[in-house]
Amino acid sequence: MHHIPWEDNLLERKLESDLKDLPRTLCAFANSVKPGHVATILIGERDDASGQGVTNPDEIQKTIRKECEKIYPDILWRSEVYEKEGKHCVRVEIEFSGDTPHFAGPAWVRRGSETVKASEEVFQRLIEVRLDKVRELAMWEGKDVTVEGDVSSVEFRERNIHGHPRWQGQSPAILKSANRYWVTFDVTGKNRSEPIEKLFLSWDDNRDCLKILVKF
């Protein structure tokens, strides 16, 4: 069976006649794409991925630039002309900027294959990602990290007998989520959360990944 590359939260296809909501789509992608990922708009492709093309690729790129310049803060984007079935189309790629939320009117995000207004909860999350520590932690969501209890923050007697009360040595973990209040880790299949103010960021040279020091 022929596989159709359906739209999802990181991909949308648009015809030249369907660009009236382009600013909204650009904002939604910029607010929804995660660090290390790329969101893509394919202008000139039908929903079934067949190519219809555009009449004037240069004008399409000028339109894209004009609409991107209306968005605040600036988004990270690029565009290029490519061929699909012998017809010219335009690809727009949007990356994580670290400056969410972006606006061209209301704040828009992606929910599945749809562009929707950001709820209050999502809006707050977009703002939190702008905080330096949360921004760095957000880039490691779903990835391997090392968590280490900082024994220098424990009383001398407790340090000699027990070490850090919650983290013994260096623990491999997966960073599940981070906000301005707490961070949740997956440690051998179990969730463990720590207050954000107790966490200090470093680097694990041996595992080549983020290291989080937990103060007591």
C-alpha positions as CSV (number, residue, x, y, z in Angstrom):
1,M,0.0,0.0,0.0
2,H,1.3,3.5,-0.9
3,H,2.2,5.4,2.2
4,I,0.9,8.9,2.5
5,P,3.0,11.2,4.7
6,W,0.1,12.7,6.7
7,E,0.4,16.1,8.4
8,D,1.3,16.1,12.0
9,N,2.4,18.6,14.6
10,L,5.7,19.3,12.7
11,L,4.5,19.2,9.1
12,E,1.8,21.0,7.1
13,R,1.2,21.2,3.4
14,K,-0.4,24.3,1.8
15,L,-1.5,25.3,-1.7
16,E,-0.7,28.7,-3.0
17,S,-4.3,29.6,-2.7
18,D,-4.4,28.7,1.0
19,L,-1.9,31.1,2.6
20,K,-4.3,33.5,4.4
21,D,-3.5,31.8,7.7
22,L,0.2,31.6,7.1
23,P,1.1,33.9,10.0
24,R,-0.9,31.8,12.4
25,T,0.7,28.6,11.2
26,L,4.2,30.1,11.4
27,C,3.5,31.2,15.0
28,A,2.0,27.8,15.9
29,F,5.0,26.0,14.7
30,A,7.5,28.4,16.4
31,N,5.6,28.0,19.7
32,S,5.3,24.2,19.4
33,V,8.6,22.9,17.9
34,K,11.0,21.4,20.5
35,P,14.7,22.1,20.8
36,G,16.6,20.0,18.2
37,H,13.6,19.5,16.0
38,V,12.4,21.3,12.8
39,A,8.8,22.1,11.8
40,T,8.1,22.2,8.1
41,I,5.6,23.9,5.8
42,L,5.5,22.7,2.2
43,I,3.8,25.2,0.0
44,G,2.7,23.8,-3.4
45,E,2.0,20.3,-2.2
46,R,-1.5,18.8,-1.8
47,D,-2.6,16.9,1.3
48,D,-1.7,13.6,-0.4
49,A,1.8,14.9,-1.0
50,S,1.4,15.2,-4.7
51,G,2.8,18.4,-6.2
52,Q,0.7,21.2,-7.6
53,G,3.5,23.8,-7.5
54,V,3.4,27.6,-7.2
55,T,3.3,30.2,-10.0
56,N,6.1,32.4,-8.7
57,P,8.4,30.9,-6.1
58,D,10.2,34.3,-5.5
59,E,6.9,36.0,-4.7
60,I,6.0,33.2,-2.3
61,Q,9.3,33.7,-0.5
62,K,8.8,37.4,-0.3
63,T,5.4,36.8,1.2
64,I,6.9,34.4,3.8
65,R,9.5,36.9,4.8
66,K,6.9,39.7,5.1
67,E,4.7,37.5,7.4
68,C,7.7,36.4,9.5
69,E,8.7,40.0,10.0
70,K,5.3,40.6,11.6
71,I,5.9,38.0,14.3
72,Y,7.4,39.1,17.7
73,P,9.8,38.0,19.1
74,D,11.6,37.0,15.9
75,I,11.3,33.4,14.9
76,L,14.1,31.2,13.5
77,W,13.1,30.3,10.0
78,R,14.5,29.6,6.5
79,S,12.9,28.9,3.1
80,E,14.1,27.3,-0.1
81,V,12.6,26.4,-3.5
82,Y,12.5,22.8,-4.4
83,E,11.0,20.6,-7.2
84,K,8.1,18.2,-6.7
85,E,7.1,16.2,-9.8
86,G,8.7,18.8,-12.0
87,K,7.0,21.7,-10.4
88,H,8.4,24.4,-8.2
89,C,7.4,24.4,-4.5
90,V,8.6,26.3,-1.4
91,R,9.8,24.7,1.8
92,V,9.7,26.7,5.1
93,E,11.5,25.3,8.1
94,I,11.0,26.7,11.6
95,E,13.3,25.9,14.6
96,F,13.0,26.3,18.3
97,S,14.0,29.9,19.1
98,G,14.1,29.9,22.9
99,D,12.0,33.1,22.9
100,T,8.5,31.8,23.1
101,P,5.7,32.8,23.1
102,H,5.7,34.3,19.6
103,F,2.8,36.5,18.5
104,A,1.2,37.7,15.4
105,G,-2.0,38.4,17.2
106,P,-3.0,35.7,19.7
107,A,-0.5,32.9,20.7
108,W,-1.0,29.9,18.5
109,V,0.3,26.3,19.0
110,R,0.0,23.0,17.3
111,R,-2.4,20.3,18.5
112,G,-1.9,17.3,16.3
113,S,-2.5,18.5,12.8
114,E,-4.4,21.6,13.8
115,T,-3.4,25.1,14.7
116,V,-5.3,26.3,17.9
117,K,-5.2,29.1,20.4
118,A,-2.9,28.4,23.3
119,S,-4.7,27.7,26.5
120,E,-3.7,29.5,29.7
121,E,-1.7,26.5,30.9
122,V,0.1,26.2,27.6
123,F,0.7,29.9,27.4
124,Q,2.3,29.8,30.9
125,R,4.5,26.9,29.8
126,L,5.7,29.0,26.7
127,I,6.7,31.8,29.0
128,E,8.5,29.5,31.5
129,V,10.7,28.1,28.7
130,R,12.2,31.6,28.3
131,L,13.8,31.3,31.8
132,D,17.4,30.4,31.4
133,K,17.5,27.2,33.5
134,V,14.1,26.0,32.3
135,R,15.2,26.7,28.7
136,E,18.3,24.5,29.0
137,L,16.4,21.7,30.8
138,A,13.7,21.8,28.1
139,M,16.3,21.0,25.5
140,W,16.9,17.7,27.3
141,E,13.3,16.6,27.7
142,G,13.1,12.9,26.7
143,K,16.9,12.5,26.7
144,D,19.4,10.8,29.0
145,V,20.9,12.9,31.7
146,T,23.0,12.3,34.9
147,V,21.6,13.3,38.3
148,E,24.0,13.6,41.2
149,G,23.4,14.4,44.8
150,D,25.6,17.3,45.9
151,V,27.0,16.0,49.2
152,S,28.7,19.4,49.9
153,S,25.2,20.6,50.7
154,V,24.7,17.9,53.4
155,E,25.9,18.2,57.0
156,F,29.3,16.6,57.6
157,R,28.0,13.8,59.8
158,E,25.2,12.9,57.5
159,R,27.5,13.0,54.5
160,N,29.9,10.5,56.1
161,I,27.2,8.1,57.0
162,H,24.5,8.4,54.4
163,G,25.6,10.7,51.6
164,H,22.9,12.7,49.9
165,P,19.5,11.7,51.3
166,R,17.8,11.2,47.9
167,W,20.6,10.7,45.3
168,Q,23.4,8.3,45.9
169,G,26.3,8.9,43.6
170,Q,25.6,9.6,40.0
171,S,22.3,8.3,38.7
172,P,21.5,7.9,34.9
173,A,18.0,9.2,34.3
174,I,15.7,10.5,31.6
175,L,14.5,14.0,32.0
176,K,10.7,13.8,31.6
177,S,9.6,17.4,32.1
178,A,10.7,20.8,33.5
179,N,8.9,23.9,34.5
180,R,9.7,26.9,36.7
181,Y,8.7,24.9,39.9
182,W,10.1,21.4,39.5
183,V,11.8,18.9,37.3
184,T,10.7,15.3,36.9
185,F,13.1,12.5,36.1
186,D,12.5,8.9,35.1
187,V,15.0,6.8,37.2
188,T,14.8,3.1,36.3
189,G,11.1,3.4,35.4
190,K,10.0,5.5,38.4
191,N,9.3,9.2,38.5
192,R,11.3,11.4,40.8
193,S,10.8,15.1,41.1
194,E,13.0,17.9,42.5
195,P,12.3,21.6,43.2
196,I,13.9,23.8,40.5
197,E,15.7,26.0,43.1
198,K,17.6,22.9,44.3
199,L,19.1,22.1,40.9
200,F,22.4,23.3,39.4
201,L,23.4,22.5,35.9
202,S,26.8,21.0,34.9
203,W,28.1,18.5,32.3
204,D,28.9,14.8,32.5
205,D,32.1,14.4,30.4
206,N,32.1,10.6,30.6
207,R,28.5,10.2,29.3
208,D,28.6,13.4,27.2
209,C,25.3,14.7,28.5
210,L,23.8,17.2,30.9
211,K,24.5,16.7,34.6
212,I,22.1,18.0,37.2
213,L,23.4,18.6,40.7
214,V,20.8,18.3,43.5
215,K,21.3,20.4,46.6
216,F,19.9,19.2,49.9
